[in-house]
């Protein structure tokens, strides 16, 4: 049975995780996670530290720099919730600021589950390299707000 975990310690661990993520070093991140962890992003579920490493390499290769700015932090029992802004630079100077939310479930002060919630379209600019793909993304963003603004 999992003993109750300290809210203050969970908050400290999550803050330290953000600090280490900003260093873009995979090996610094692995110790925060349980061996059988699960990561959920973009509708995909990745299980275990092997897939955690794969995800981190993919994530870190997208950006030159990453900075996290917390907005709201809540802890209930063993669950940490954070709304935050991620500020990234990529492609030698382009910058992007996006709001995300994450849910971390802790077990014995290790992350058992990480779920990231974000608008995938906000990151599409990173992948758009040519005129046509950039134009299509711009049109999709405009179309998605049609009638609202």
NUVOTI-867023 format. One record per atom (N, C-alpha, C, CB): residue in three letters; chain; atom name; x, y, z. Coordinates in pm, whole numbers. Glycine has a CB too. Layout:
% NUVOTI-867023
ATOM   residu   chaine   atome        X        Y        Z
ATOM      ALA        A      CA        X        Y        Z
...
***
This chain:
% NUVOTI-867023
ATOM   residu   chaine   atome        X        Y        Z
ATOM      UNK        A       N       84     -119        0
ATOM      UNK        A      CA        0        0        0
ATOM      UNK        A       C       88      125        0
ATOM      UNK        A      CB      -95        0      122
ATOM      UNK        A       N       51      224      -76
ATOM      UNK        A      CA      127      348      -89
ATOM      UNK        A       C      100      439       30
ATOM      UNK        A      CB       92      420     -221
ATOM      UNK        A       N      203      476      101
ATOM      UNK        A      CA      187      568      213
ATOM      UNK        A       C      158      707      159
ATOM      UNK        A      CB      313      570      303
ATOM      UNK        A       N       93      787      243
ATOM      UNK        A      CA       62      924      205
ATOM      UNK        A       C      192     1000      179
ATOM      UNK        A      CB      -22      994      316
ATOM      UNK        A       N      190     1082       77
ATOM      UNK        A      CA      308     1159       40
ATOM      UNK        A       C      287     1305       77
ATOM      UNK        A      CB      339     1144     -112
ATOM      UNK        A       N      392     1372      112
ATOM      UNK        A      CA      386     1513      152
ATOM      UNK        A       C      357     1603       32
ATOM      UNK        A      CB      518     1556      219
ATOM      UNK        A       N      257     1687       47
ATOM      UNK        A      CA      221     1783      -58
ATOM      UNK        A       C      341     1874      -89
ATOM      UNK        A      CB       98     1868      -15
ATOM      UNK        A       N      407     1923       15
ATOM      UNK        A      CA      521     2014       -3
ATOM      UNK        A       C      634     1945      -79
ATOM      UNK        A      CB      572     2063      134
ATOM      UNK        A       N      659     1817      -47
ATOM      UNK        A      CA      767     1745     -115
ATOM      UNK        A       C      732     1721     -262
ATOM      UNK        A      CB      796     1612      -44
ATOM      UNK        A       N      607     1690     -291
ATOM      UNK        A      CA      564     1671     -430
ATOM      UNK        A       C      583     1801     -509
ATOM      UNK        A      CB      416     1625     -436
ATOM      UNK        A       N      545     1914     -450
ATOM      UNK        A      CA      563     2043     -517
ATOM      UNK        A       C      711     2071     -543
ATOM      UNK        A      CB      501     2157     -432
ATOM      UNK        A       N      795     2042     -445
ATOM      UNK        A      CA      940     2062     -462
ATOM      UNK        A       C      997     1973     -573
ATOM      UNK        A      CB     1013     2033     -330
ATOM      UNK        A       N      955     1847     -575
ATOM      UNK        A      CA     1003     1754     -677
ATOM      UNK        A       C      960     1800     -816
ATOM      UNK        A      CB      952     1613     -650
ATOM      UNK        A       N      836     1845     -829
ATOM      UNK        A      CA      787     1890     -959
ATOM      UNK        A       C      862     2016    -1006
ATOM      UNK        A      CB      636     1919     -952
ATOM      UNK        A       N      892     2107     -913
ATOM      UNK        A      CA      968     2227     -949
ATOM      UNK        A       C     1110     2190     -993
ATOM      UNK        A      CB      974     2326     -829
ATOM      UNK        A       N     1170     2096     -923
ATOM      UNK        A      CA     1305     2050     -959
ATOM      UNK        A       C     1303     1980    -1096
ATOM      UNK        A      CB     1362     1954     -850
ATOM      UNK        A       N     1196     1905    -1122
ATOM      UNK        A      CA     1181     1841    -1253
ATOM      UNK        A       C     1178     1946    -1363
ATOM      UNK        A      CB     1054     1756    -1257
ATOM      UNK        A       N     1099     2054    -1344
ATOM      UNK        A      CA     1096     2161    -1444
ATOM      UNK        A       C     1235     2221    -1465
ATOM      UNK        A      CB      998     2271    -1401
ATOM      UNK        A       N     1306     2246    -1356
ATOM      UNK        A      CA     1442     2302    -1367
ATOM      UNK        A       C     1532     2210    -1449
ATOM      UNK        A      CB     1502     2325    -1228
ATOM      UNK        A       N     1524     2080    -1422
ATOM      UNK        A      CA     1610     1986    -1493
ATOM      UNK        A       C     1566     1966    -1638
ATOM      UNK        A      CB     1611     1851    -1421
ATOM      UNK        A       N     1436     1975    -1665
ATOM      UNK        A      CA     1389     1967    -1804
ATOM      UNK        A       C     1446     2082    -1887
ATOM      UNK        A      CB     1235     1970    -1809
ATOM      UNK        A       N     1460     2198    -1825
ATOM      UNK        A      CA     1515     2314    -1896
ATOM      UNK        A       C     1660     2293    -1937
ATOM      UNK        A      CB     1504     2437    -1809
ATOM      UNK        A       N     1729     2197    -1876
ATOM      UNK        A      CA     1868     2167    -1912
ATOM      UNK        A       C     1879     2080    -2036
ATOM      UNK        A      CB     1938     2099    -1795
ATOM      UNK        A       N     1766     2021    -2079
ATOM      UNK        A      CA     1760     1937    -2199
ATOM      UNK        A       C     1852     1815    -2191
ATOM      UNK        A      CB     1795     2019    -2322
ATOM      UNK        A       N     1864     1756    -2071
ATOM      UNK        A      CA     1949     1640    -2051
ATOM      UNK        A       C     1863     1522    -2006
ATOM      UNK        A      CB     2061     1670    -1947
ATOM      UNK        A       N     1848     1424    -2092
ATOM      UNK        A      CA     1763     1308    -2066
ATOM      UNK        A       C     1798     1239    -1935
ATOM      UNK        A      CB     1771     1210    -2180
ATOM      UNK        A       N     1928     1216    -1911
ATOM      UNK        A      CA     1970     1140    -1793
ATOM      UNK        A       C     1934     1208    -1661
ATOM      UNK        A      CB     2118     1117    -1799
ATOM      UNK        A       N     1914     1339    -1661
ATOM      UNK        A      CA     1875     1409    -1539
ATOM      UNK        A       C     1727     1386    -1508
ATOM      UNK        A      CB     1903     1560    -1553
ATOM      UNK        A       N     1648     1349    -1609
ATOM      UNK        A      CA     1503     1338    -1594
ATOM      UNK        A       C     1460     1198    -1550
ATOM      UNK        A      CB     1435     1374    -1724
ATOM      UNK        A       N     1527     1097    -1596
ATOM      UNK        A      CA     1486      958    -1571
ATOM      UNK        A       C     1465      927    -1422
ATOM      UNK        A      CB     1590      863    -1629
ATOM      UNK        A       N     1552      971    -1331
ATOM      UNK        A      CA     1534      937    -1189
ATOM      UNK        A       C     1404      989    -1126
ATOM      UNK        A      CB     1649      991    -1112
ATOM      UNK        A       N     1337     1085    -1187
ATOM      UNK        A      CA     1212     1135    -1133
ATOM      UNK        A       C     1097     1036    -1154
ATOM      UNK        A      CB     1177     1270    -1197
ATOM      UNK        A       N     1116      942    -1244
ATOM      UNK        A      CA     1007      855    -1288
ATOM      UNK        A       C     1021      713    -1234
ATOM      UNK        A      CB     1001      851    -1438
ATOM      UNK        A       N      905      652    -1208
ATOM      UNK        A      CA      898      512    -1174
ATOM      UNK        A       C      935      429    -1297
ATOM      UNK        A      CB      756      475    -1122
ATOM      UNK        A       N      993      314    -1276
ATOM      UNK        A      CA     1036      228    -1386
ATOM      UNK        A       C      920      191    -1479
ATOM      UNK        A      CB     1099      101    -1330
ATOM      UNK        A       N      800      177    -1425
ATOM      UNK        A      CA      682      140    -1503
ATOM      UNK        A       C      592      260    -1532
ATOM      UNK        A      CB      603       32    -1431
ATOM      UNK        A       N      652      377    -1545
ATOM      UNK        A      CA      576      499    -1565
ATOM      UNK        A       C      497      495    -1696
ATOM      UNK        A      CB      668      620    -1565
ATOM      UNK        A       N      399      584    -1702
ATOM      UNK        A      CA      320      599    -1823
ATOM      UNK        A       C      315      747    -1859
ATOM      UNK        A      CB      176      540    -1805
ATOM      UNK        A       N      339      777    -1987
ATOM      UNK        A      CA      334      915    -2037
ATOM      UNK        A       C      223      919    -2141
ATOM      UNK        A      CB      472      962    -2099
ATOM      UNK        A       N      136     1018    -2127
ATOM      UNK        A      CA       27     1034    -2223
ATOM      UNK        A       C       37     1172    -2284
ATOM      UNK        A      CB     -111     1012    -2156
ATOM      UNK        A       N       47     1176    -2417
ATOM      UNK        A      CA       56     1301    -2492
ATOM      UNK        A       C        5     1277    -2634
ATOM      UNK        A      CB      202     1357    -2493
ATOM      UNK        A       N      -68     1372    -2688
ATOM      UNK        A      CA     -122     1364    -2825
ATOM      UNK        A       C     -204     1237    -2848
ATOM      UNK        A      CB       -7     1370    -2926
ATOM      UNK        A       N     -269     1188    -2744
ATOM      UNK        A      CA     -349     1066    -2758
ATOM      UNK        A       C     -268      938    -2756
ATOM      UNK        A      CB     -426     1072    -2885
ATOM      UNK        A       N     -137      948    -2738
ATOM      UNK        A      CA      -50      832    -2730
ATOM      UNK        A       C      -21      800    -2583
ATOM      UNK        A      CB       83      856    -2806
ATOM      UNK        A       N       -9      672    -2553
ATOM      UNK        A      CA       34      629    -2420
ATOM      UNK        A       C      165      554    -2436
ATOM      UNK        A      CB      -74      540    -2349
ATOM      UNK        A       N      267      604    -2369
ATOM      UNK        A      CA      399      543    -2372
ATOM      UNK        A       C      426      486    -2233
ATOM      UNK        A      CB      510      645    -2414
ATOM      UNK        A       N      477      364    -2226
ATOM      UNK        A      CA      496      299    -2097
ATOM      UNK        A       C      642      262    -2075
ATOM      UNK        A      CB      408      175    -2088
ATOM      UNK        A       N      690      286    -1953
ATOM      UNK        A      CA      822      244    -1912
ATOM      UNK        A       C      931      345    -1945
ATOM      UNK        A      CB      856      114    -1976
ATOM      UNK        A       N     1045      328    -1879
ATOM      UNK        A      CA     1154      425    -1894
ATOM      UNK        A       C     1217      421    -2033
ATOM      UNK        A      CB     1260      399    -1790
ATOM      UNK        A       N     1210      309    -2102
ATOM      UNK        A      CA     1263      303    -2240
ATOM      UNK        A       C     1186      401    -2328
ATOM      UNK        A      CB     1253      157    -2299
ATOM      UNK        A       N     1053      400    -2317
ATOM      UNK        A      CA      971      493    -2396
ATOM      UNK        A       C      978      635    -2342
ATOM      UNK        A      CB      826      445    -2398
ATOM      UNK        A       N     1002      649    -2212
ATOM      UNK        A      CA     1024      782    -2155
ATOM      UNK        A       C     1147      845    -2220
ATOM      UNK        A      CB     1042      773    -2000
ATOM      UNK        A       N     1255      769    -2229
ATOM      UNK        A      CA     1378      819    -2294
ATOM      UNK        A       C     1352      857    -2440
ATOM      UNK        A      CB     1490      713    -2286
ATOM      UNK        A       N     1278      772    -2510
ATOM      UNK        A      CA     1245      798    -2650
ATOM      UNK        A       C     1169      930    -2662
ATOM      UNK        A      CB     1163      682    -2709
ATOM      UNK        A       N     1069      949    -2575
ATOM      UNK        A      CA      990     1072    -2577
ATOM      UNK        A       C     1077     1193    -2543
ATOM      UNK        A      CB      874     1062    -2477
ATOM      UNK        A       N     1161     1182    -2442
ATOM      UNK        A      CA     1248     1294    -2403
ATOM      UNK        A       C     1344     1332    -2516
ATOM      UNK        A      CB     1326     1260    -2277
ATOM      UNK        A       N     1404     1234    -2581
ATOM      UNK        A      CA     1494     1264    -2694
ATOM      UNK        A       C     1416     1338    -2803
ATOM      UNK        A      CB     1557     1134    -2751
ATOM      UNK        A       N     1298     1288    -2836
ATOM      UNK        A      CA     1215     1354    -2937
ATOM      UNK        A       C     1183     1497    -2896
ATOM      UNK        A      CB     1084     1275    -2960
ATOM      UNK        A       N     1138     1514    -2773
ATOM      UNK        A      CA     1099     1646    -2721
ATOM      UNK        A       C     1216     1743    -2719
ATOM      UNK        A      CB     1041     1632    -2580
ATOM      UNK        A       N     1330     1700    -2667
ATOM      UNK        A      CA     1447     1787    -2657
ATOM      UNK        A       C     1505     1821    -2793
ATOM      UNK        A      CB     1553     1721    -2571
ATOM      UNK        A       N     1492     1733    -2889
ATOM      UNK        A      CA     1544     1761    -3023
ATOM      UNK        A       C     1462     1865    -3099
ATOM      UNK        A      CB     1549     1634    -3104
ATOM      UNK        A       N     1342     1894    -3052
ATOM      UNK        A      CA     1259     1996    -3117
ATOM      UNK        A       C     1307     2137    -3088
ATOM      UNK        A      CB     1114     1981    -3073
ATOM      UNK        A       N     1367     2157    -2971
ATOM      UNK        A      CA     1392     2292    -2921
ATOM      UNK        A       C     1539     2318    -2893
ATOM      UNK        A      CB     1313     2316    -2798
ATOM      UNK        A       N     1575     2445    -2904
ATOM      UNK        A      CA     1708     2489    -2863
ATOM      UNK        A       C     1708     2522    -2714
ATOM      UNK        A      CB     1754     2611    -2946
ATOM      UNK        A       N     1600     2584    -2667
ATOM      UNK        A      CA     1585     2616    -2525
ATOM      UNK        A       C     1440     2594    -2484
ATOM      UNK        A      CB     1629     2763    -2495
ATOM      UNK        A       N     1423     2564    -2355
ATOM      UNK        A      CA     1290     2546    -2296
ATOM      UNK        A       C     1288     2619    -2162
ATOM      UNK        A      CB     1254     2394    -2278
ATOM      UNK        A       N     1179     2690    -2135
ATOM      UNK        A      CA     1161     2758    -2007
ATOM      UNK        A       C     1016     2739    -1964
ATOM      UNK        A      CB     1199     2911    -2016
ATOM      UNK        A       N      995     2703    -1838
ATOM      UNK        A      CA      860     2683    -1785
ATOM      UNK        A       C      824     2797    -1690
ATOM      UNK        A      CB      850     2547    -1712
ATOM      UNK        A       N      701     2847    -1704
ATOM      UNK        A      CA      649     2949    -1614
ATOM      UNK        A       C      517     2901    -1555
ATOM      UNK        A      CB      630     3085    -1687
ATOM      UNK        A       N      517     2861    -1428
ATOM      UNK        A      CA      395     2812    -1365
ATOM      UNK        A       C      288     2921    -1356
ATOM      UNK        A      CB      425     2757    -1227
ATOM      UNK        A       N      163     2879    -1374
ATOM      UNK        A      CA       49     2968    -1357
ATOM      UNK        A       C      -33     2924    -1236
ATOM      UNK        A      CB      -40     2971    -1485
ATOM      UNK        A       N      -75     2798    -1237
ATOM      UNK        A      CA     -153     2740    -1127
ATOM      UNK        A       C      -93     2606    -1091
ATOM      UNK        A      CB     -304     2725    -1166
ATOM      UNK        A       N      -76     2583     -961
ATOM      UNK        A      CA      -28     2454     -911
ATOM      UNK        A       C     -124     2408     -802
ATOM      UNK        A      CB      120     2464     -856
ATOM      UNK        A       N     -165     2282     -813
ATOM      UNK        A      CA     -251     2222     -712
ATOM      UNK        A       C     -203     2080     -685
ATOM      UNK        A      CB     -401     2223     -756
ATOM      UNK        A       N     -215     2038     -560
ATOM      UNK        A      CA     -183     1900     -525
ATOM      UNK        A       C     -300     1845     -443
ATOM      UNK        A      CB      -48     1890     -444
ATOM      UNK        A       N     -348     1730     -486
ATOM      UNK        A      CA     -454     1659     -414
ATOM      UNK        A       C     -407     1516     -396
ATOM      UNK        A      CB     -592     1666     -490
ATOM      UNK        A       N     -388     1477     -271
ATOM      UNK        A      CA     -336     1344     -240
ATOM      UNK        A       C     -203     1325     -312
ATOM      UNK        A      CB     -438     1233     -280
ATOM      UNK        A       N     -196     1228     -405
ATOM      UNK        A      CA      -71     1197     -476
ATOM      UNK        A       C      -67     1255     -616
ATOM      UNK        A      CB      -51     1048     -482
ATOM      UNK        A       N     -160     1347     -646
ATOM      UNK        A      CA     -173     1402     -780
ATOM      UNK        A       C     -136     1549     -783
ATOM      UNK        A      CB     -315     1382     -832
ATOM      UNK        A       N      -44     1582     -871
ATOM      UNK        A      CA        4     1719     -891
ATOM      UNK        A       C      -55     1770    -1022
ATOM      UNK        A      CB      161     1726     -894
ATOM      UNK        A       N     -116     1887    -1019
ATOM      UNK        A      CA     -170     1951    -1139
ATOM      UNK        A       C     -102     2085    -1156
ATOM      UNK        A      CB     -325     1968    -1130
ATOM      UNK        A       N      -63     2115    -1281
ATOM      UNK        A      CA       -2     2245    -1308
ATOM      UNK        A       C      -49     2296    -1444
ATOM      UNK        A      CB      153     2235    -1305
ATOM      UNK        A       N      -91     2422    -1443
ATOM      UNK        A      CA     -111     2495    -1567
ATOM      UNK        A       C       12     2583    -1580
ATOM      UNK        A      CB     -248     2580    -1567
ATOM      UNK        A       N       71     2588    -1699
ATOM      UNK        A      CA      196     2662    -1715
ATOM      UNK        A       C      211     2710    -1857
ATOM      UNK        A      CB      315     2576    -1674
ATOM      UNK        A       N      304     2800    -1873
ATOM      UNK        A      CA      344     2845    -2006
ATOM      UNK        A       C      481     2785    -2034
ATOM      UNK        A      CB      346     3002    -2017
ATOM      UNK        A       N      493     2726    -2152
ATOM      UNK        A      CA      623     2678    -2196
ATOM      UNK        A       C      672     2777    -2301
ATOM      UNK        A      CB      616     2530    -2254
ATOM      UNK        A       N      792     2827    -2279
ATOM      UNK        A      CA      856     2919    -2373
ATOM      UNK        A       C      972     2843    -2435
ATOM      UNK        A      CB      904     3052    -2302
ATOM      UNK        A       N      967     2830    -2567
ATOM      UNK        A      CA     1071     2755    -2636
ATOM      UNK        A       C     1131     2840    -2747
ATOM      UNK        A      CB     1015     2624    -2694
ATOM      UNK        A       N     1257     2811    -2777
ATOM      UNK        A      CA     1319     2867    -2897
ATOM      UNK        A       C     1361     2748    -2982
ATOM      UNK        A      CB     1442     2960    -2862
ATOM      UNK        A       N     1356     2768    -3112
ATOM      UNK        A      CA     1387     2661    -3206
ATOM      UNK        A       C     1431     2723    -3337
ATOM      UNK        A      CB     1266     2567    -3226
ATOM      UNK        A       N     1488     2640    -3421
ATOM      UNK        A      CA     1536     2686    -3553
ATOM      UNK        A       C     1616     2816    -3544
ATOM      UNK        A      CB     1418     2705    -3648
ATOM      UNK        A       N     1711     2818    -3456
ATOM      UNK        A      CA     1805     2930    -3441
ATOM      UNK        A       C     1736     3064    -3421
ATOM      UNK        A      CB     1895     2938    -3562
ATOM      UNK        A       N     1651     3070    -3318
ATOM      UNK        A      CA     1598     3199    -3279
ATOM      UNK        A       C     1448     3216    -3282
ATOM      UNK        A      CB     1654     3298    -3363
ATOM      UNK        A       N     1374     3130    -3353
ATOM      UNK        A      CA     1228     3142    -3349
ATOM      UNK        A       C     1182     3109    -3208
ATOM      UNK        A      CB     1160     3047    -3454
ATOM      UNK        A       N     1079     3179    -3163
ATOM      UNK        A      CA     1028     3157    -3028
ATOM      UNK        A       C      880     3126    -3031
ATOM      UNK        A      CB     1054     3279    -2940
ATOM      UNK        A       N      837     3050    -2932
ATOM      UNK        A      CA      697     3011    -2919
ATOM      UNK        A       C      663     3004    -2771
ATOM      UNK        A      CB      669     2875    -2989
ATOM      UNK        A       N      551     3065    -2733
ATOM      UNK        A      CA      500     3058    -2596
ATOM      UNK        A       C      363     2993    -2602
ATOM      UNK        A      CB      494     3201    -2528
ATOM      UNK        A       N      344     2883    -2529
ATOM      UNK        A      CA      220     2808    -2535
ATOM      UNK        A       C      177     2770    -2393
ATOM      UNK        A      CB      236     2682    -2623
ATOM      UNK        A       N       46     2776    -2369
ATOM      UNK        A      CA      -10     2735    -2240
ATOM      UNK        A       C      -41     2586    -2246
ATOM      UNK        A      CB     -138     2817    -2205
ATOM      UNK        A       N        0     2514    -2141
ATOM      UNK        A      CA      -23     2370    -2128
ATOM      UNK        A       C      -73     2339    -1988
ATOM      UNK        A      CB      106     2291    -2159
ATOM      UNK        A       N     -117     2216    -1971
ATOM      UNK        A      CA     -150     2164    -1839
ATOM      UNK        A       C      -90     2025    -1828
ATOM      UNK        A      CB     -305     2162    -1814
ATOM      UNK        A       N      -49     1990    -1707
ATOM      UNK        A      CA        4     1856    -1684
ATOM      UNK        A       C      -53     1801    -1555
ATOM      UNK        A      CB      158     1858    -1679
ATOM      UNK        A       N      -65     1669    -1554
ATOM      UNK        A      CA     -106     1597    -1434
ATOM      UNK        A       C        2     1492    -1408
ATOM      UNK        A      CB     -250     1530    -1451
ATOM      UNK        A       N       60     1499    -1290
ATOM      UNK        A      CA      161     1402    -1248
ATOM      UNK        A       C      103     1322    -1133
ATOM      UNK        A      CB      295     1471    -1208
ATOM      UNK        A       N      105     1191    -1144
ATOM      UNK        A      CA       64     1105    -1033
ATOM      UNK        A       C      189     1043     -973
ATOM      UNK        A      CB      -37      996    -1080
ATOM      UNK        A       N      206     1065     -844
ATOM      UNK        A      CA      324     1018     -774
ATOM      UNK        A       C      296      892     -694
ATOM      UNK        A      CB      378     1126     -682
ATOM      UNK        A       N      395      805     -690
ATOM      UNK        A      CA      392      688     -604
ATOM      UNK        A       C      531      675     -544
ATOM      UNK        A      CB      350      558     -683
ATOM      UNK        A       N      540      680     -413
ATOM      UNK        A      CA      669      677     -343
ATOM      UNK        A       C      763      785     -397
ATOM      UNK        A      CB      734      539     -358
ATOM      UNK        A       N      706      903     -422
ATOM      UNK        A      CA      779     1021     -470
ATOM      UNK        A       C      846     1001     -607
ATOM      UNK        A      CB      884     1060     -369
ATOM      UNK        A       N      795      907     -684
ATOM      UNK        A      CA      836      889     -823
ATOM      UNK        A       C      712      909     -910
ATOM      UNK        A      CB      900      746     -846
ATOM      UNK        A       N      732      962    -1029
ATOM      UNK        A      CA      619      985    -1118
ATOM      UNK        A       C      575      852    -1179
ATOM      UNK        A      CB      655     1088    -1230
ATOM      UNK        A       N      452      815    -1149
ATOM      UNK        A      CA      393      693    -1201
ATOM      UNK        A       C      322      722    -1334
ATOM      UNK        A      CB      295      631    -1099
ATOM      UNK        A       N      266      844    -1344
ATOM      UNK        A      CA      192      882    -1464
ATOM      UNK        A       C      211     1030    -1492
ATOM      UNK        A      CB       41      848    -1448
ATOM      UNK        A       N      235     1062    -1618
ATOM      UNK        A      CA      245     1201    -1665
ATOM      UNK        A       C      147     1215    -1780
ATOM      UNK        A      CB      392     1239    -1709
ATOM      UNK        A       N       54     1310    -1767
ATOM      UNK        A      CA      -39     1340    -1875
ATOM      UNK        A       C      -24     1487    -1911
ATOM      UNK        A      CB     -187     1306    -1836
ATOM      UNK        A       N        4     1513    -2039
ATOM      UNK        A      CA       18     1650    -2087
ATOM      UNK        A       C     -101     1686    -2175
ATOM      UNK        A      CB      151     1667    -2166
ATOM      UNK        A       N     -157     1804    -2150
ATOM      UNK        A      CA     -271     1853    -2226
ATOM      UNK        A       C     -231     1982    -2294
ATOM      UNK        A      CB     -396     1874    -2134
ATOM      UNK        A       N     -241     1982    -2427
ATOM      UNK        A      CA     -200     2099    -2503
ATOM      UNK        A       C     -271     2100    -2637
ATOM      UNK        A      CB      -49     2102    -2522
ATOM      UNK        A       N     -266     2215    -2700
ATOM      UNK        A      CA     -320     2230    -2834
ATOM      UNK        A       C     -208     2198    -2932
ATOM      UNK        A      CB     -377     2374    -2858
ATOM      UNK        A       N     -218     2084    -2995
ATOM      UNK        A      CA     -114     2039    -3088
ATOM      UNK        A       C      -91     2139    -3200
ATOM      UNK        A      CB     -151     1904    -3147
ATOM      UNK        A       N     -197     2210    -3238
ATOM      UNK        A      CA     -187     2307    -3347
ATOM      UNK        A       C      -93     2422    -3312
ATOM      UNK        A      CB     -325     2361    -3382
ATOM      UNK        A       N      -82     2454    -3184
ATOM      UNK        A      CA       10     2561    -3142
ATOM      UNK        A       C      155     2526    -3175
ATOM      UNK        A      CB       -4     2587    -2993
ATOM      UNK        A       N      186     2398    -3175
ATOM      UNK        A      CA      323     2354    -3203
ATOM      UNK        A       C      346     2325    -3351
ATOM      UNK        A      CB      355     2231    -3121
ATOM      UNK        A       N      241     2332    -3432
ATOM      UNK        A      CA      252     2297    -3573
ATOM      UNK        A       C      352     2386    -3646
ATOM      UNK        A      CB      116     2306    -3640
ATOM      UNK        A       N      367     2509    -3601
ATOM      UNK        A      CA      462     2601    -3666
ATOM      UNK        A       C      606     2548    -3661
ATOM      UNK        A      CB      456     2738    -3598
ATOM      UNK        A       N      635     2468    -3559
ATOM      UNK        A      CA      769     2412    -3547
ATOM      UNK        A       C      797     2315    -3662
ATOM      UNK        A      CB      786     2340    -3412
ATOM      UNK        A       N      693     2243    -3702
ATOM      UNK        A      CA      709     2139    -3804
ATOM      UNK        A       C      691     2192    -3945
ATOM      UNK        A      CB      612     2028    -3779
ATOM      UNK        A       N      628     2306    -3958
ATOM      UNK        A      CA      604     2363    -4090
ATOM      UNK        A       C      733     2424    -4142
ATOM      UNK        A      CB      491     2469    -4086
ATOM      UNK        A       N      781     2373    -4255
ATOM      UNK        A      CA      909     2422    -4306
ATOM      UNK        A       C      895     2497    -4438
ATOM      UNK        A      CB     1004     2307    -4324
ATOM      UNK        A       N      801     2459    -4521
ATOM      UNK        A      CA      786     2524    -4650
ATOM      UNK        A       C      669     2620    -4653
ATOM      UNK        A      CB      769     2421    -4758
ATOM      UNK        A       N      663     2696    -4761
ATOM      UNK        A      CA      556     2795    -4778
ATOM      UNK        A       C      418     2731    -4768
ATOM      UNK        A      CB      571     2866    -4913
ATOM      UNK        A       N      399     2619    -4837
ATOM      UNK        A      CA      268     2555    -4842
ATOM      UNK        A       C      224     2504    -4704
ATOM      UNK        A      CB      271     2439    -4941
ATOM      UNK        A       N      313     2437    -4634
ATOM      UNK        A      CA      274     2385    -4502
ATOM      UNK        A       C      245     2500    -4404
ATOM      UNK        A      CB      385     2295    -4445
ATOM      UNK        A       N      322     2608    -4412
ATOM      UNK        A      CA      296     2724    -4326
ATOM      UNK        A       C      161     2787    -4358
ATOM      UNK        A      CB      408     2828    -4340
ATOM      UNK        A       N      129     2794    -4485
ATOM      UNK        A      CA        2     2852    -4529
ATOM      UNK        A       C     -115     2765    -4482
ATOM      UNK        A      CB       -1     2865    -4683
ATOM      UNK        A       N     -102     2635    -4494
ATOM      UNK        A      CA     -208     2543    -4451
ATOM      UNK        A       C     -233     2556    -4301
ATOM      UNK        A      CB     -170     2398    -4487
ATOM      UNK        A       N     -129     2562    -4222
ATOM      UNK        A      CA     -144     2576    -4077
ATOM      UNK        A       C     -214     2707    -4044
ATOM      UNK        A      CB       -7     2569    -4006
ATOM      UNK        A       N     -174     2814    -4110
ATOM      UNK        A      CA     -237     2944    -4087
ATOM      UNK        A       C     -386     2938    -4120
ATOM      UNK        A      CB     -167     3054    -4172
ATOM      UNK        A       N     -420     2874    -4232
ATOM      UNK        A      CA     -561     2861    -4272
ATOM      UNK        A       C     -640     2777    -4172
ATOM      UNK        A      CB     -570     2800    -4411
ATOM      UNK        A       N     -582     2668    -4124
ATOM      UNK        A      CA     -650     2583    -4026
ATOM      UNK        A       C     -676     2661    -3897
ATOM      UNK        A      CB     -566     2456    -3996
ATOM      UNK        A       N     -576     2737    -3852
ATOM      UNK        A      CA     -594     2818    -3731
ATOM      UNK        A       C     -705     2920    -3750
ATOM      UNK        A      CB     -463     2889    -3693
ATOM      UNK        A       N     -707     2987    -3866
ATOM      UNK        A      CA     -812     3085    -3894
ATOM      UNK        A       C     -949     3018    -3900
ATOM      UNK        A      CB     -784     3158    -4026
ATOM      UNK        A       N     -958     2907    -3968
ATOM      UNK        A      CA    -1083     2835    -3985
ATOM      UNK        A       C    -1138     2787    -3850
ATOM      UNK        A      CB    -1063     2715    -4079
ATOM      UNK        A       N    -1049     2744    -3761
ATOM      UNK        A      CA    -1093     2693    -3632
ATOM      UNK        A       C    -1156     2799    -3544
ATOM      UNK        A      CB     -977     2630    -3559
ATOM      UNK        A       N    -1130     2927    -3574
ATOM      UNK        A      CA    -1187     3038    -3496
ATOM      UNK        A       C    -1300     3109    -3570
ATOM      UNK        A      CB    -1078     3138    -3462
ATOM      UNK        A       N    -1330     3061    -3690
ATOM      UNK        A      CA    -1434     3124    -3771
ATOM      UNK        A       C    -1567     3127    -3696
ATOM      UNK        A      CB    -1451     3049    -3906
ATOM      UNK        A       N    -1630     3245    -3694
ATOM      UNK        A      CA    -1756     3262    -3623
ATOM      UNK        A       C    -1738     3299    -3477
ATOM      UNK        A      CB    -1835     3137    -3632
ATOM      UNK        A       N    -1618     3282    -3426
ATOM      UNK        A      CA    -1591     3319    -3285
ATOM      UNK        A       C    -1531     3458    -3277
ATOM      UNK        A      CB    -1495     3217    -3220
ATOM      UNK        A       N    -1438     3486    -3366
ATOM      UNK        A      CA    -1374     3618    -3367
ATOM      UNK        A       C    -1394     3686    -3501
ATOM      UNK        A      CB    -1223     3606    -3336
***
